[in-house]
């Protein structure tokens, strides 16, 4: 099962912003949260991070890849 973690950080310090995180298995919920976070915590002072942990054949991985590319969001694969 996929685990997707989305959160925002201060770019100057790399510190996670309290209350900005979401942990889900849904790619669409993760991308929606990232888009809302980019509005609430806009660049360049903040950055929204998306991390994917799970099997690469999981449908959530394909959906996250497609949605992230469509909305020009970056995500990392690996640990949370």
Biopython code that builds the backbone (N, CA, C, O; Angstrom):
import numpy as np
from Bio.PDB.StructureBuilder import StructureBuilder

atoms = [
    (1, "UNK", "N", (0.832, -1.174, 0.000)),
    (1, "UNK", "CA", (0.000, 0.000, 0.000)),
    (1, "UNK", "C", (0.887, 1.252, 0.000)),
    (1, "UNK", "O", (1.898, 1.305, 0.701)),
    (2, "UNK", "N", (0.512, 2.219, -0.765)),
    (2, "UNK", "CA", (1.268, 3.457, -0.880)),
    (2, "UNK", "C", (1.015, 4.366, 0.320)),
    (2, "UNK", "O", (-0.081, 4.406, 0.878)),
    (3, "UNK", "N", (2.059, 5.086, 0.693)),
    (3, "UNK", "CA", (1.945, 6.138, 1.696)),
    (3, "UNK", "C", (2.517, 7.396, 1.066)),
    (3, "UNK", "O", (3.663, 7.413, 0.617)),
    (4, "UNK", "N", (1.716, 8.444, 1.037)),
    (4, "UNK", "CA", (2.136, 9.713, 0.458)),
    (4, "UNK", "C", (2.081, 10.762, 1.566)),
    (4, "UNK", "O", (1.060, 10.935, 2.231)),
    (5, "UNK", "N", (3.194, 11.453, 1.746)),
    (5, "UNK", "CA", (3.293, 12.466, 2.793)),
    (5, "UNK", "C", (3.531, 13.808, 2.119)),
    (5, "UNK", "O", (4.457, 13.951, 1.320)),
    (6, "UNK", "N", (2.703, 14.786, 2.437)),
    (6, "UNK", "CA", (2.809, 16.137, 1.877)),
    (6, "UNK", "C", (2.978, 17.101, 3.044)),
    (6, "UNK", "O", (2.253, 17.019, 4.036)),
    (7, "UNK", "N", (3.937, 18.015, 2.922)),
    (7, "UNK", "CA", (4.096, 19.044, 3.943)),
    (7, "UNK", "C", (4.846, 20.227, 3.357)),
    (7, "UNK", "O", (5.484, 20.115, 2.310)),
    (8, "UNK", "N", (4.763, 21.363, 4.042)),
    (8, "UNK", "CA", (5.442, 22.571, 3.602)),
    (8, "UNK", "C", (6.578, 22.895, 4.558)),
    (8, "UNK", "O", (6.504, 22.615, 5.755)),
    (9, "UNK", "N", (7.633, 23.493, 4.008)),
    (9, "UNK", "CA", (8.795, 23.878, 4.799)),
    (9, "UNK", "C", (9.157, 25.326, 4.501)),
    (9, "UNK", "O", (8.818, 25.867, 3.449)),
    (10, "UNK", "N", (9.855, 25.940, 5.454)),
    (10, "UNK", "CA", (10.456, 27.248, 5.205)),
    (10, "UNK", "C", (11.725, 26.991, 4.394)),
    (10, "UNK", "O", (12.564, 26.185, 4.795)),
    (11, "UNK", "N", (11.867, 27.661, 3.273)),
    (11, "UNK", "CA", (13.027, 27.387, 2.424)),
    (11, "UNK", "C", (14.333, 27.811, 3.082)),
    (11, "UNK", "O", (15.366, 27.186, 2.845)),
    (12, "UNK", "N", (14.312, 28.852, 3.896)),
    (12, "UNK", "CA", (15.544, 29.331, 4.526)),
    (12, "UNK", "C", (16.102, 28.343, 5.547)),
    (12, "UNK", "O", (17.317, 28.183, 5.663)),
    (13, "UNK", "N", (15.210, 27.682, 6.286)),
    (13, "UNK", "CA", (15.656, 26.804, 7.372)),
    (13, "UNK", "C", (15.412, 25.322, 7.097)),
    (13, "UNK", "O", (16.067, 24.463, 7.688)),
    (14, "UNK", "N", (14.477, 25.024, 6.205)),
    (14, "UNK", "CA", (14.099, 23.638, 5.958)),
    (14, "UNK", "C", (13.160, 23.081, 7.005)),
    (14, "UNK", "O", (12.836, 21.894, 6.990)),
    (15, "UNK", "N", (12.721, 23.944, 7.919)),
    (15, "UNK", "CA", (11.832, 23.510, 9.000)),
    (15, "UNK", "C", (10.410, 23.315, 8.491)),
    (15, "UNK", "O", (9.866, 24.142, 7.759)),
    (16, "UNK", "N", (9.827, 22.186, 8.905)),
    (16, "UNK", "CA", (8.445, 21.910, 8.525)),
    (16, "UNK", "C", (7.504, 22.878, 9.239)),
    (16, "UNK", "O", (7.675, 23.167, 10.424)),
    (17, "UNK", "N", (6.520, 23.368, 8.509)),
    (17, "UNK", "CA", (5.526, 24.272, 9.085)),
    (17, "UNK", "C", (4.473, 23.447, 9.815)),
    (17, "UNK", "O", (3.868, 22.546, 9.234)),
    (18, "UNK", "N", (4.260, 23.757, 11.085)),
    (18, "UNK", "CA", (3.277, 23.025, 11.898)),
    (18, "UNK", "C", (1.905, 23.060, 11.246)),
    (18, "UNK", "O", (1.449, 24.103, 10.776)),
    (19, "UNK", "N", (1.266, 21.917, 11.226)),
    (19, "UNK", "CA", (-0.085, 21.829, 10.700)),
    (19, "UNK", "C", (-0.174, 21.770, 9.187)),
    (19, "UNK", "O", (-1.275, 21.764, 8.636)),
    (20, "UNK", "N", (0.968, 21.726, 8.497)),
    (20, "UNK", "CA", (0.933, 21.721, 7.035)),
    (20, "UNK", "C", (0.936, 20.313, 6.448)),
    (20, "UNK", "O", (0.797, 20.149, 5.236)),
    (21, "UNK", "N", (1.092, 19.305, 7.287)),
    (21, "UNK", "CA", (1.274, 17.951, 6.793)),
    (21, "UNK", "C", (0.002, 17.183, 6.514)),
    (21, "UNK", "O", (-1.048, 17.427, 7.109)),
    (22, "UNK", "N", (0.131, 16.249, 5.593)),
    (22, "UNK", "CA", (-0.938, 15.297, 5.280)),
    (22, "UNK", "C", (-0.274, 13.971, 4.958)),
    (22, "UNK", "O", (0.695, 13.921, 4.200)),
    (23, "UNK", "N", (-0.790, 12.907, 5.531)),
    (23, "UNK", "CA", (-0.322, 11.549, 5.237)),
    (23, "UNK", "C", (-1.526, 10.793, 4.703)),
    (23, "UNK", "O", (-2.553, 10.693, 5.373)),
    (24, "UNK", "N", (-1.395, 10.257, 3.484)),
    (24, "UNK", "CA", (-2.538, 9.637, 2.834)),
    (24, "UNK", "C", (-2.068, 8.524, 1.904)),
    (24, "UNK", "O", (-0.874, 8.386, 1.639)),
    (25, "UNK", "N", (-2.995, 7.751, 1.422)),
    (25, "UNK", "CA", (-2.736, 6.768, 0.389)),
    (25, "UNK", "C", (-3.330, 7.200, -0.939)),
    (25, "UNK", "O", (-3.211, 6.495, -1.941)),
    (26, "UNK", "N", (-3.968, 8.357, -0.943)),
    (26, "UNK", "CA", (-4.656, 8.853, -2.130)),
    (26, "UNK", "C", (-3.802, 9.884, -2.856)),
    (26, "UNK", "O", (-3.448, 10.919, -2.291)),
    (27, "UNK", "N", (-3.476, 9.596, -4.106)),
    (27, "UNK", "CA", (-2.688, 10.532, -4.906)),
    (27, "UNK", "C", (-3.440, 11.831, -5.140)),
    (27, "UNK", "O", (-2.844, 12.906, -5.069)),
    (28, "UNK", "N", (-4.731, 11.755, -5.416)),
    (28, "UNK", "CA", (-5.491, 12.981, -5.679)),
    (28, "UNK", "C", (-5.598, 13.843, -4.420)),
    (28, "UNK", "O", (-5.528, 15.068, -4.510)),
    (29, "UNK", "N", (-5.765, 13.226, -3.254)),
    (29, "UNK", "CA", (-5.809, 13.996, -2.000)),
    (29, "UNK", "C", (-4.458, 14.658, -1.737)),
    (29, "UNK", "O", (-4.407, 15.793, -1.263)),
    (30, "UNK", "N", (-3.371, 13.960, -2.041)),
    (30, "UNK", "CA", (-2.030, 14.521, -1.845)),
    (30, "UNK", "C", (-1.797, 15.727, -2.745)),
    (30, "UNK", "O", (-1.290, 16.752, -2.288)),
    (31, "UNK", "N", (-2.158, 15.616, -4.008)),
    (31, "UNK", "CA", (-1.956, 16.719, -4.954)),
    (31, "UNK", "C", (-2.861, 17.891, -4.600)),
    (31, "UNK", "O", (-2.427, 19.041, -4.666)),
    (32, "UNK", "N", (-4.106, 17.625, -4.227)),
    (32, "UNK", "CA", (-5.003, 18.705, -3.801)),
    (32, "UNK", "C", (-4.420, 19.444, -2.599)),
    (32, "UNK", "O", (-4.451, 20.674, -2.545)),
    (33, "UNK", "N", (-3.893, 18.697, -1.643)),
    (33, "UNK", "CA", (-3.297, 19.309, -0.454)),
    (33, "UNK", "C", (-2.064, 20.137, -0.830)),
    (33, "UNK", "O", (-1.870, 21.235, -0.309)),
    (34, "UNK", "N", (-1.243, 19.614, -1.726)),
    (34, "UNK", "CA", (-0.042, 20.342, -2.165)),
    (34, "UNK", "C", (-0.419, 21.645, -2.867)),
    (34, "UNK", "O", (0.222, 22.673, -2.649)),
    (35, "UNK", "N", (-1.438, 21.612, -3.695)),
    (35, "UNK", "CA", (-1.870, 22.826, -4.393)),
    (35, "UNK", "C", (-2.401, 23.868, -3.410)),
    (35, "UNK", "O", (-2.105, 25.055, -3.541)),
    (36, "UNK", "N", (-3.185, 23.424, -2.425)),
    (36, "UNK", "CA", (-3.680, 24.352, -1.402)),
    (36, "UNK", "C", (-2.529, 24.904, -0.565)),
    (36, "UNK", "O", (-2.530, 26.080, -0.202)),
    (37, "UNK", "N", (-1.553, 24.058, -0.263)),
    (37, "UNK", "CA", (-0.391, 24.497, 0.519)),
    (37, "UNK", "C", (0.423, 25.539, -0.233)),
    (37, "UNK", "O", (0.940, 26.478, 0.372)),
    (38, "UNK", "N", (0.539, 25.381, -1.539)),
    (38, "UNK", "CA", (1.280, 26.359, -2.337)),
    (38, "UNK", "C", (0.604, 27.722, -2.326)),
    (38, "UNK", "O", (1.270, 28.746, -2.481)),
    (39, "UNK", "N", (-0.703, 27.746, -2.145)),
    (39, "UNK", "CA", (-1.424, 29.018, -2.041)),
    (39, "UNK", "C", (-1.239, 29.607, -0.634)),
    (39, "UNK", "O", (-0.966, 30.797, -0.477)),
    (40, "UNK", "N", (-1.391, 28.757, 0.371)),
    (40, "UNK", "CA", (-1.284, 29.219, 1.752)),
    (40, "UNK", "C", (0.160, 29.572, 2.119)),
    (40, "UNK", "O", (0.397, 30.535, 2.847)),
    (41, "UNK", "N", (1.117, 28.801, 1.620)),
    (41, "UNK", "CA", (2.540, 29.000, 1.915)),
    (41, "UNK", "C", (3.284, 29.144, 0.585)),
    (41, "UNK", "O", (3.924, 28.195, 0.131)),
    (42, "UNK", "N", (3.206, 30.318, -0.040)),
    (42, "UNK", "CA", (3.737, 30.467, -1.403)),
    (42, "UNK", "C", (5.266, 30.496, -1.471)),
    (42, "UNK", "O", (5.943, 30.933, -0.540)),
    (43, "UNK", "N", (5.785, 30.017, -2.605)),
    (43, "UNK", "CA", (7.210, 30.164, -2.884)),
    (43, "UNK", "C", (7.529, 31.631, -3.097)),
    (43, "UNK", "O", (6.602, 32.381, -3.400)),
    (44, "UNK", "N", (8.706, 32.086, -2.970)),
    (44, "UNK", "CA", (9.934, 31.337, -2.688)),
    (44, "UNK", "C", (10.237, 31.185, -1.203)),
    (44, "UNK", "O", (11.228, 30.544, -0.852)),
    (45, "UNK", "N", (9.414, 31.756, -0.314)),
    (45, "UNK", "CA", (9.681, 31.640, 1.121)),
    (45, "UNK", "C", (9.393, 30.244, 1.659)),
    (45, "UNK", "O", (9.932, 29.846, 2.692)),
    (46, "UNK", "N", (8.542, 29.504, 0.957)),
    (46, "UNK", "CA", (8.151, 28.166, 1.391)),
    (46, "UNK", "C", (8.235, 27.201, 0.215)),
    (46, "UNK", "O", (8.218, 27.603, -0.949)),
    (47, "UNK", "N", (8.327, 25.933, 0.549)),
    (47, "UNK", "CA", (8.309, 24.885, -0.469)),
    (47, "UNK", "C", (7.402, 23.765, 0.021)),
    (47, "UNK", "O", (7.405, 23.423, 1.204)),
    (48, "UNK", "N", (6.634, 23.203, -0.888)),
    (48, "UNK", "CA", (5.783, 22.071, -0.553)),
    (48, "UNK", "C", (6.472, 20.803, -1.025)),
    (48, "UNK", "O", (6.925, 20.720, -2.167)),
    (49, "UNK", "N", (6.550, 19.823, -0.145)),
    (49, "UNK", "CA", (7.236, 18.564, -0.424)),
    (49, "UNK", "C", (6.212, 17.440, -0.514)),
    (49, "UNK", "O", (5.272, 17.376, 0.278)),
    (50, "UNK", "N", (6.402, 16.560, -1.482)),
    (50, "UNK", "CA", (5.583, 15.355, -1.621)),
    (50, "UNK", "C", (6.538, 14.166, -1.640)),
    (50, "UNK", "O", (7.448, 14.109, -2.467)),
    (51, "UNK", "N", (6.333, 13.228, -0.737)),
    (51, "UNK", "CA", (7.136, 12.011, -0.696)),
    (51, "UNK", "C", (6.229, 10.808, -0.909)),
    (51, "UNK", "O", (5.151, 10.720, -0.322)),
    (52, "UNK", "N", (6.670, 9.894, -1.744)),
    (52, "UNK", "CA", (5.926, 8.675, -2.036)),
    (52, "UNK", "C", (6.720, 7.490, -1.517)),
    (52, "UNK", "O", (7.906, 7.358, -1.818)),
    (53, "UNK", "N", (6.092, 6.642, -0.754)),
    (53, "UNK", "CA", (6.701, 5.395, -0.312)),
    (53, "UNK", "C", (5.714, 4.277, -0.600)),
    (53, "UNK", "O", (4.579, 4.296, -0.124)),
    (54, "UNK", "N", (6.143, 3.332, -1.360)),
    (54, "UNK", "CA", (5.271, 2.216, -1.701)),
    (54, "UNK", "C", (5.814, 1.490, -2.915)),
    (54, "UNK", "O", (6.916, 1.768, -3.387)),
    (55, "UNK", "N", (5.038, 0.576, -3.398)),
    (55, "UNK", "CA", (5.415, -0.233, -4.542)),
    (55, "UNK", "C", (5.189, 0.559, -5.826)),
    (55, "UNK", "O", (4.173, 1.239, -5.969)),
    (56, "UNK", "N", (6.128, 0.473, -6.752)),
    (56, "UNK", "CA", (6.023, 1.237, -7.991)),
    (56, "UNK", "C", (4.946, 0.705, -8.932)),
    (56, "UNK", "O", (4.592, 1.377, -9.901)),
    (57, "UNK", "N", (4.426, -0.472, -8.666)),
    (57, "UNK", "CA", (3.314, -0.979, -9.479)),
    (57, "UNK", "C", (1.971, -0.630, -8.841)),
    (57, "UNK", "O", (0.918, -0.965, -9.382)),
    (58, "UNK", "N", (2.010, 0.031, -7.711)),
    (58, "UNK", "CA", (0.780, 0.472, -7.043)),
    (58, "UNK", "C", (0.090, 1.513, -7.916)),
    (58, "UNK", "O", (0.753, 2.421, -8.417)),
    (59, "UNK", "N", (-1.219, 1.407, -8.110)),
    (59, "UNK", "CA", (-1.924, 2.404, -8.920)),
    (59, "UNK", "C", (-1.748, 3.835, -8.416)),
    (59, "UNK", "O", (-1.812, 4.778, -9.205)),
    (60, "UNK", "N", (-1.526, 4.007, -7.112)),
    (60, "UNK", "CA", (-1.328, 5.353, -6.561)),
    (60, "UNK", "C", (-0.072, 5.999, -7.129)),
    (60, "UNK", "O", (-0.032, 7.217, -7.304)),
    (61, "UNK", "N", (0.958, 5.200, -7.421)),
    (61, "UNK", "CA", (2.191, 5.758, -7.980)),
    (61, "UNK", "C", (1.936, 6.333, -9.376)),
    (61, "UNK", "O", (2.370, 7.445, -9.679)),
    (62, "UNK", "N", (1.249, 5.592, -10.208)),
    (62, "UNK", "CA", (0.937, 6.067, -11.561)),
    (62, "UNK", "C", (0.057, 7.303, -11.510)),
    (62, "UNK", "O", (0.271, 8.247, -12.270)),
    (63, "UNK", "N", (-0.936, 7.310, -10.620)),
    (63, "UNK", "CA", (-1.830, 8.454, -10.503)),
    (63, "UNK", "C", (-1.075, 9.679, -9.981)),
    (63, "UNK", "O", (-1.260, 10.785, -10.489)),
    (64, "UNK", "N", (-0.224, 9.485, -8.968)),
    (64, "UNK", "CA", (0.552, 10.596, -8.421)),
    (64, "UNK", "C", (1.491, 11.170, -9.478)),
    (64, "UNK", "O", (1.616, 12.389, -9.596)),
    (65, "UNK", "N", (2.145, 10.314, -10.237)),
    (65, "UNK", "CA", (3.039, 10.770, -11.301)),
    (65, "UNK", "C", (2.284, 11.631, -12.303)),
    (65, "UNK", "O", (2.739, 12.717, -12.662)),
    (66, "UNK", "N", (1.148, 11.154, -12.748)),
    (66, "UNK", "CA", (0.352, 11.894, -13.734)),
    (66, "UNK", "C", (-0.142, 13.228, -13.179)),
    (66, "UNK", "O", (-0.011, 14.263, -13.833)),
    (67, "UNK", "N", (-0.709, 13.205, -11.976)),
    (67, "UNK", "CA", (-1.247, 14.428, -11.388)),
    (67, "UNK", "C", (-0.144, 15.444, -11.075)),
    (67, "UNK", "O", (-0.316, 16.639, -11.315)),
    (68, "UNK", "N", (0.970, 14.980, -10.551)),
    (68, "UNK", "CA", (2.075, 15.891, -10.233)),
    (68, "UNK", "C", (2.611, 16.552, -11.497)),
    (68, "UNK", "O", (2.886, 17.752, -11.497)),
    (69, "UNK", "N", (2.759, 15.796, -12.560)),
    (69, "UNK", "CA", (3.233, 16.376, -13.823)),
    (69, "UNK", "C", (2.218, 17.374, -14.366)),
    (69, "UNK", "O", (2.602, 18.438, -14.853)),
    (70, "UNK", "N", (0.965, 17.057, -14.291)),
    (70, "UNK", "CA", (-0.085, 17.935, -14.810)),
    (70, "UNK", "C", (-0.081, 19.286, -14.088)),
    (70, "UNK", "O", (-0.326, 20.325, -14.701)),
    (71, "UNK", "N", (0.197, 19.262, -12.785)),
    (71, "UNK", "CA", (0.160, 20.492, -11.981)),
    (71, "UNK", "C", (1.556, 21.060, -11.714)),
    (71, "UNK", "O", (1.718, 21.980, -10.913)),
    (72, "UNK", "N", (2.556, 20.505, -12.390)),
    (72, "UNK", "CA", (3.950, 20.958, -12.264)),
    (72, "UNK", "C", (4.447, 20.912, -10.819)),
    (72, "UNK", "O", (5.113, 21.833, -10.346)),
    (73, "UNK", "N", (4.111, 19.830, -10.136)),
    (73, "UNK", "CA", (4.575, 19.604, -8.773)),
    (73, "UNK", "C", (5.674, 18.554, -8.817)),
    (73, "UNK", "O", (5.624, 17.631, -9.630)),
    (74, "UNK", "N", (6.656, 18.690, -7.954)),
    (74, "UNK", "CA", (7.713, 17.682, -7.847)),
    (74, "UNK", "C", (7.434, 16.776, -6.663)),
    (74, "UNK", "O", (6.836, 17.187, -5.669)),
    (75, "UNK", "N", (7.875, 15.544, -6.789)),
    (75, "UNK", "CA", (7.759, 14.649, -5.649)),
    (75, "UNK", "C", (8.972, 13.742, -5.599)),
    (75, "UNK", "O", (9.623, 13.484, -6.611)),
    (76, "UNK", "N", (9.262, 13.264, -4.396)),
    (76, "UNK", "CA", (10.387, 12.371, -4.182)),
    (76, "UNK", "C", (9.875, 10.975, -3.862)),
    (76, "UNK", "O", (8.785, 10.792, -3.319)),
    (77, "UNK", "N", (10.692, 10.009, -4.216)),
    (77, "UNK", "CA", (10.346, 8.617, -3.965)),
    (77, "UNK", "C", (11.259, 8.113, -2.878)),
    (77, "UNK", "O", (12.470, 8.333, -2.920)),
    (78, "UNK", "N", (10.682, 7.435, -1.903)),
    (78, "UNK", "CA", (11.518, 6.872, -0.853)),
    (78, "UNK", "C", (10.940, 7.093, 0.516)),
    (78, "UNK", "O", (9.727, 7.034, 0.716)),
    (79, "UNK", "N", (11.823, 7.348, 1.461)),
    (79, "UNK", "CA", (11.452, 7.432, 2.856)),
    (79, "UNK", "C", (10.601, 8.616, 3.213)),
    (79, "UNK", "O", (10.549, 9.627, 2.513)),
    (80, "UNK", "N", (9.950, 8.453, 4.307)),
    (80, "UNK", "CA", (9.077, 9.507, 4.825)),
    (80, "UNK", "C", (9.663, 10.064, 6.085)),
    (80, "UNK", "O", (9.084, 10.967, 6.688)),
]
sb = StructureBuilder()
sb.init_structure("model")
sb.init_model(0)
sb.init_chain("A")
sb.init_seg("    ")
for serial, (resi, resn, name, xyz) in enumerate(atoms, 1):
    if name == "N":
        sb.init_residue(resn, " ", resi, " ")
    sb.init_atom(name, np.array(xyz, "f"), 0.0, 1.0, " ", f" {name:<3s}", serial, name[0])
structure = sb.get_structure()
